[in-house]
Amino acid sequence: MKQERVFPRFVVTKKQEKNIKKGHPWIYADEIVESSEIEENGCVVDVFGGKNNYLGSGFYSETSKIRIRLLGNNANEKYDDAFFQRKVKYALDYRYIVMQEDIKACRLIHGESDGLPGLTVDRYNNILVTQVESVGTEKNKDVIYQALLDELENHGEVIDGIYERNEGELRKKEGLKQYKGWYGEKHPSSCITEIVENGIKYEVDVENGQKTGFFLDQKYNRRQVARLAKGMRVLDCCTHTGSFALNAAKGGAASVLAMDISESALEMAQKNAERNGLNLSFRQADVFEILPALKKEHAQFDFIVLDPPAFTKSRKTFHNARKGYQEINTEAMRLLPRGGYLASASCSHFMPKDEFRKMLCDAANEAGVSIRLIEERGATPDHPVNPCIPETEYLKFFLLQII
């Protein structure tokens, strides 16, 4: 029997009702046609269709364009502490199956894909790093954090502290304070820890590193690069902390040149190479300038990795971003010999997979080469994709051969 509804009531348009029934959990402000009085921002509200049909319940945000983020559509659910504890358990149970020995450097919570809107939790060995970008999740984070610690402890895992990276712009849209720092009083004295990924050791700075400290989503893509790189001359553009370059070197590459525009990133990459006893060369350069310059220098490479930062973070800049992606991929294809290999990635969900594939074809045409698709990949399974939520499928990774 359905329980009596106790949450504020909202009615949405037919268009929004269709989107909800298709599985998308976001309800925009202009799709709401009727609403109850709200006592507290971030509270749970009920959503109904025009025929008084219950569609689901979710967090209300009074300042965001995404006015409601759905949590579920079970009319008997109370959305109490036990609900969030179950969600955390389900998320961790899934990671222990799909990540297995990689659980110590892993995304534990991936927002809407895990039914916890606006929440990211990454594990770096003994430290959890969180990002909360929903006012409703912020109100329930104490319960969620404790559930994480309890579940990990049940698996025999030791966590020394939780570091919050809550400086993102989305918090401002949710009316939340932007900050970063340790959560609670129990934490290590240092924000730096060490992880092992694909047998390679990395120093991770959870306070100052990119995103939450490290890019965990390319873990298995790096392993694929290592598998192909044996005996090859490898160029890793936009190397950042050196992860693709280090994997190529560990995989037996004949030589590896790691490049980045950032001097500090190269310093970190060099430290990681020394930490692992791997021999790499380093060069500070802008990827747009260096690829044609290397062609003029008659530099020779068998394998090029292109993993740039997101060129677009909104639909408005999509076309300029596409030109940027096409430019560097065209130059990489020109630099490679027939039979050479190219790994090309984009981490922006505003660059759809089909459009990225078309861009690669356009780049090949411009470079005057033919390409063969070896493999099309995405993020590691600890960053699960919900097919009904396109925003969760953000990472594209293509392995190609020039033929």
C-alpha positions, 0 to 999 in steps of 0.5 A: 500500500502506498504511504500517505504523501508528506512531502511538498507537491509539484506538478510538471508539464507533459514534456517534463513528464515524458522526460521523467518516464524516460529516466532522466532525473532533472526537472528544470524550473520552467517545466513546473506548472504548480508548486506547494510552499517550501519550508526549507531549501534542499528538502525532498518534494513529490513530483506529479503529472497533470493527471495527478499521477505520481512520478517521483521524489527528489531534492528541491533547489530554490536557486538552481535552474535544475529545480528538482533532482529526482531520487527515486519513484517508489511511492512507499519510500520515506527518503530517510537516513536508511534510504541514503545508507542503502544507496551507499551500500549499493554503490560500494557493493558494485565497486567491489565487484567491478573494480576488485583489487583497484578499489583503493584508487577508485570513484566510490560515488558517481552522482546521478549514476548512483542515485545520489545527485551532485555527489562525487566521492573518490578514494585515494588509498587512505583518504576520501575526497568529496564534491557536493554540488546539490543543496539536498545532498549537502543537507544529508552529507553527514549520513552519507559520509558515515555510511561510507566509512561504516561500509568500508570498515565492514570490508576491512578498509582503513580511511584516515580522513575525508577531504572536501573539494567544494570549490566548484562553480555549481555550488554557487548555482545551488546557493552553497558556500564554496570552500575546501578542507578536511571534514571533521576533526579526524584526519591525517596531518598531510593532504598528500597520499600515494596510490598505485594504479596499473602497478605505477605509484603516484603521489596525489595531492588531494588539496591542490591536484586537478579535480579531486586530486587525480584523473581516475577515469582513464585507468583502464585506457592507460592500461590499453596504451601500455599493452600496445606501446611495447617497442614503440616511440611514444609521444604523450601530449597534455601529459599532466602528471605523466600517467599515459606516458608512464604506462607506455614506458612500463609497457616497454615503449622504446622511448617516451616523450611527455609534453605539457604546457604546464611547468608544474605538471611536468615537474610532477610527471618527472617526480612520478617517473623517478618514483617508478624508476622509469625513463622518460623525456619531458618537454614544455610546449603547447600542443597546438604549436608543438605538433606541426613543429615536430613535423617540421623537425622530422621527429618520428613517433609510432604512437601519439596520445591526445588527452587534452583538458576539456575544450568546451564546458558549455554548448555555446562553445561547442563549435570552437571546441570541435575545431580545436579537437580537429586541429590537434588530431589532424596534426597528430595524424600527419606526424604519424607514419602509415601503421602508426597508432593514435589514442584520442580522448575528450572528457567533455559531455558537450562533445557527443560521442557521435560528433567526436567520431565524425571529427576524427573522420574529418581530421583524417580527411584533412590529414590525407590519411585513412584510419582504422578503429581499433577500439572505442572506450569510455571511463572505467566502470567505477564511473558508471553510465546511466543510458537514460542520462546522457550527461553521465557518458562524458569520456570518449577514448578512441584507439586508432591506426593510420592505414 
